Amino acid sequence: MEMYTEPRELEAYLDRHFTCSCGSEHYAPLKAVNIRKGALDSLPELITRFGYKNPFLICDEITCQIAGKRCMEILEEAELEVHIEILNHLAFDEATVGELLIHMPESCDLIVAVGTGSINDMARFFSYRTGRPFMTVATAAPMDGFASSIAALNVNNLKTTFEAQTPIAVIGDTDILKEAPYPLIAAGLGDLLGKCTCLCDWKLSRLITGEQYCQNIVNLVETCVQNVLRTAHRARERDPEVVGNIMKGLVLAGVAMSLNGNSRPASGCEHHMSHYWEMMFEQEGKKPAPHGIQVGVGTVLALKLAEELRKETVDFGRARKAAESYDPEKWKQEVRKAYGSAGEGIIDMETKADKNGTKGRLRRIDMMEAHWEEVLEILSELPPSGKIEELLKSLEAPCRPSQIGIDDAMLNNTLLYCKEVRNRYTILQMLWDLDLLGKLSGEVIRSL
């Protein structure tokens, strides 16, 4: 067992145990990553290396054309018994699990996700529940969930996170990745930019709530983001090396989640905004922007809120009065209005978590007042929102909510209520604790 200290290359973390100065033992179960030109041809070798013979491919109509058919061909050429299920709908929910269960052959010993995003989440959840391992063949690199051990699925109209499993292998053929629609390439960069604000949220939570924290994992993710952003300006050219580096960065972010045991190193309030938008669009029967695109926009919003907070003279006495006058029933009414059909799920989640309760809120306010200079120091480490906006503009990626279909009414609900999507402390919960969320959200919206 090795001591975990300085950031390393991706391969150094695969299927290895590390002791850490944070007091934890870290382990990432991902066993193999192949990101290069022609990597798809390695699929049969990877499957047989790990002792499997009967893969079950899961894709949709689009990813089947991009890579699914080719996967079938090379696996059949390798004389493996292969089956494929082509999903033809957008909402990956309870019905999809049933569809896969009906069509999976009894002989299946491995699930292979051909795609990204929802396909990946569904495959990791389905494989976990059926007791089979899975691997991923990526058709684009728009998000950091490749190496994750959790899955976000739509259940009862609510985007819900479930325990799942990490793939045993990830394949990213740069010949395929570079041909993905450019918004998906930009989405990958957007998801990586979100690490700036999510790590800030983690640092704030460590200080204010005493949440478990690992500086080595933080260093790993920060180094990963910096390395990718050095060549980000070449993404518009579909440079295979740059696209491959984006994919490696996203996989490494997922490895960081595995090392930590949850998504904290890669997901904060910027992701909560994206989850909220996805739920709202799905309720309206509309397709949201790619997850990473939404995360990029959410990152800009979170940075603007942090900038407004740094200008503010905080009245801790007023914050305590607001905590003492908290009305749970009024909050429930607001949540039902803001979340529509997902409202009851949010209310059930808060009933279990009690993150808004007066006692906990007062305790957090006390910690903030005692350590306010440290809070300001953490916020000062964030990049300027204008710098991130300019980077997104240079990549022809959206940087404002209006560019991805978010009007002011939805944006207002987002900033006020998306913190309820997860029981996780972020800058949005901190602003709510301080009775400043409404005021500063309004100022950010007016500045756009």
N, C-alpha and C positions, 0 to 999 in steps of 0.2 A: 504494500500500500504506500503510495507516494505522498509527499507533502505538496499541497496545492498552494502555489505562490504567484509567480508572474504569469500573465496571459500567454497562451501557446497557440500553435496552429490547430485547426479543427481536428485533424486526425489524432492528436494527442489525447483528446478527451473521450474517444469512442470506447465504450465497454470497459472502462477502467475506474477503479475506486481511488479516491483522494481523501486524505485527511486535510483539514483546513484550520487556519488560525482563528476562524470564527467559532470554532468548537464543534463543528459538524463534520460528518463524513459525507462526501459528495460522490454521486455516481450517475453517469448518463448511459442508459442501456442501448442506445443506438450503436450498432456494430459495424456498419460500413456506409461510406458515402462515396459516390462516384460522380463527380461533376467535371465534365470535359467534353470535347468534340467526340461524337460517336459513342457516348456512354450507354446508349440504349442497347447496343449489341452485347453489353455485359450482363443483361438481365438473366438469361439462362444459367450462366456460370454462377451468379450470385445465389440464385434459387437452389441449385444443386449443391453449392458449397455448404449451405446451411442445412442440407438434408431433406429438402422438400421436393415433391414430384407432381403435385396436383393443384396448381394455382387457380384461384377464382378471381378474375379481373373485374373491377368495378369502374365504370366510366359513365359519362353522359354522351349525348349525341355528338357534341362538339369535340370532346377529348378523344372519342373513339376515332374520329377522322384524323386527328392530329397525331396520335400515338397508339391508340388502342388496337387498331387493325395490325399495325406493324408489330406490336407486342405479341399478338396472337400468332403471326407468321413465324417470328423467330423462335417462339416457344414450341410451336408445332414442328418446326425444322429440327429442334433439339429433342424431339420425341417425348415431350412432356404432355401429360393429359391436362388440357387447359379449357376452362369455361369462361364465358364473359357475360356480364349483365350490363346492358346499356340503359341507364335511367333517363327518362324523357320529360322530367318536370323540374321546376325551379325550387320548390319547397321541400327541402330534405328534412322530413319530420318522422313521426311515429309510423306513418304509412310506408315510408321508404324502408324502414327496418323490417317491416313485415314482408315487403316485396323481395328484399334480399334473402330473407330466411326461407321463403318459398322456393326460390330459384337456385340457391346454393346447393351443389351436389354433395352427397354424403361423403364422397371421397376427398373433398377439399381439405388440404392441410395448410394452405397459405392464402391470405387475402392480398391482392395487389391493387392499390389505388392508382388509377391512371388519371391524373388531373391535379387540381389544387383546391384550396379553400374548402368548400362544402363537401366535395368528393372525398377529400382527405379526412375531414372530421367524421363523415359517415362511415368510412372504411375503418378508421381507428376504433370508433365506438362499436361497430358491428363485430369486428374481429375480436375485440375484448370480451364482448358479451357471449360470443360463440366459442371462446377458448382457443382461438387460432391466432398465430402471429400475422403481421402484415408488413408490407413494404410499399414504398411510394415511387412511382414514375412521374416526375413533375412535367407538366406541359407549359408552365409559366412560373415566374417567381414573384408573386405579388404580396406574399405574407410570410410571417415567421413561424407558422404552425407546423412545419414539416416534421420537426423532431419533438413536438410537444407530446405530453402524456394525458392531455385533456381534450375534450371535444365539445364544441359549441353547436347545439342542435335546437331546432324550433319545436318546442313542446308546449301545447296549450297556448299557442300564439306568443310564447315568451322565449326569447333567446336564452337558453339555459346551458350552463357548463356542467359536463359530466366527467366522472373519472373514466379514463380509457387506457390507452397504452401507446408507448413510443414505437415507431416502426423499427424493424431490425436493419433496414437499409433504405437509403434514399438515392435515386438516380436522377441526375439532371444533365441531359444531353444539350450542350450549348447550341448545337445546330437547330434544336427544337426551341429552346428558350429564347434565342435571339429573334425568332420569327413570331413570337407572341405579340398580340396587339400592343402597341406602345403604351396605352394606359395601364396595362398590367405590369410592364417594366417600371413605369413611374410609380405604380402602387408599391412595388417592392422597396423602392427608395423611400417612399412615404412612410412605410411601416418601420423602416430603420430610423428615420428621423424621430419617430415617436418615442424612441428609447431615451431621448433627452429628457422629456417630461416625465416618463414613467419612472426613471431612476430618481428624479427629483422627488416624486411622490413617495418612493420607498425611503429615501433619506428623511423626509419630513415625518413619515410614520414611525421610523425608528426613534426619532427624537421625541415625538409627541405621544405615541402610544406604546413604545417599547417593543415594537414588532421585531421579530428575528431578522437579522440583516447580515449580509456577507460582503465585505469590501472587495474581496478577490473576485467575486462574480460581477460586481459593479465594474471593476477595472476591466474584466474580460469583455463585457458588453460595450463599454465606452471605447476601448481600443478597436473592437470590431467595427463600430460605426465610423470612427475616424478613418480607418483603412479604406472602407468602401467609399466614403465621401471624397477621398482624394482624387478619384477618377470618375466621379459621378457625372461630370460635365460631358463625358463621352457616351453616356447612355443613349442619347438621341441618335447616335450613329449605329446603334445596335451592335456595338463592338462585342464580339463573343467573350473576350477576356473580362470586360466590364460586367456583362450580364452574368457570367460565371461567378465573378466576385460578389455580386449582389446575392446570388443564390447561396453561396457559401456563407455570407454574412447572415442571411436569414436562417439558415440551418444552425449556425453557431448560436444565434439568439435562442433558438429552440432548445439547443443543448444546455444553454444557461438555465432555462426553465427546468429541465430535467435535473440538473445539478442542484438546484435550489429546492426542488420538490413541488413547485407551483409556478404560476405565470408571473409572479411579481417582478422578476428582472426584465420583463419585456412588455408589460401591459399595465397602463395606469389610466388616468382620466381621459386621455386622448382616445383610448380604446373603448371606454365606456360611452363616449359620444358616438363612436361608430356603431356600437351595438344598439344604442337607442335609435339611431337613424335607420338601421336595418329593420328593426321591429316596426317602426312607423311606416316605412315604405311598404313592407310586406302586408301590413294591415290595409293599406290603400291599394294593394294589388299592383304596386310599382316595383321595378327593379332598382335597387340602390347602386350607387357608384361602387367600384371595387373597394374592398375593405381597406387596403393600404392607401388608396386615394383619400378615403374618409379619414384615416388616421393622420395623414399629412395635414389635412385641414384642421382636424381636432388639435394637432400639435400647435399650430399657429394660434388657435383660440386659447389654449392653456397658457402659452407664453404671454399672450396679451393680458390675461387675467393676473398672472404673476407680476407683470410690469405695473398694472394698476394697484396691486396690493403693496408693492414696494413704495408707492407714492403716498399711501394712506397712513394717517395717524390712528392707530387702533385704539378703540375705547373698550378695554376689557370689562369694565363695569357694565356697559350696555350689553355686551355679549353674554354676561352672566344673567342679566335680567331676561334676555331673549330665551336662554336655556330654561330658566325657571318658569316661563310662561308658555312653553311648548305645548301645543294641543294636538295629540295624536289623531283625534278624529278629524280635525281640520286637514291635517297632513294626508290622511287617507282619501278625503274628498279630492284634494288636489292631485294625488297620484292617479286616482281613477280617471280624472279628466285628462291628465297628461299622457297616460299609458293606454287608454282605451281598453281593449280586450285583454291586454297583458297586466292590467292594474292589480287584479286579485293575486296574481303570482308575486308581484312586487311586494304587496302588503304581507303576504305569508312569509316572504323572505325576511322582511324587517321584524316581523313578530318573533322570529327565531334569533335574529342577530342583535336587535335592540341597539343599533349603532346611533340612532337619533335620540335615545333616552336621555333625560336631564342629568342623571347621575354621571354617566360616562362623559357627556358633553362638558360638564363643569370641571371634571378631572382634566380633560384635554385643554380646556381654557387655562387652567392653572399652570400646566406644563408649558404652554405657549408663552404665557406672560413671563415665566421664570427663565425662558430660553429664547426670548424674542430676537436677540442679536444673532443667535445661531440660525434661527429661521431665516432671517434676512440674508445671512451669508450663504445658505443653501440656495435661496432664490437668485442670488447674484451670480451663481455659477451657470445659470441657464443662458443659452445663446439669445441674442435679440430676436424678437419676432420678425422684424423687418429683414434680417439676414436669411431666415428660413423662407420667408415669402419670396425673396429675390431668387433663392436657389430653385424653388418650385416653379417660379415663372420662367427661369432660364431653361427648365426642362419641359416647358409647356404643360405643366401639371397644375391642376386647380389648387388655389391657396385660400379661397374664400368660400363660405357656405353656399352663397347664391350660385356658385359655379357648379355645384353638385345637387341643385334642386332643393336646398334648404331655405325657406323663407324666414322672415323675422319672427313670426309666431312660433314656428317649430324650433328655431334657434333659441328663443327665450325659454321654451320648455326644456330644451336640451341642457342648457347651462344650469337651470334651476333643479332639474329632476334626474338627469342621467346618472348622478352619483348613487341613485338607488339601484342601479343595474347589478352592482356587486357589493358585497360586504367587504370593502377594501378602502383604507384611508388614503385619500388623495387631496390635492389642493382644493378641489371643489368641496369636499367635506370640511376642510379647514376653514374655508370662507364661510360656509354655512354655520359652523361652530361660532365664528366671530360675528355673525349677523351682518355679513358683508356680501353674501353671494348675490342677492338681488340688486344691490347698488352697483357693484362692479360688473356684473353681467350686463346691466343696462348700459354702462359706459363703453364696454367693449362692442356691444351691438351698434351703438350710435357711431362708433369710430370706423366701422366697416364701410 
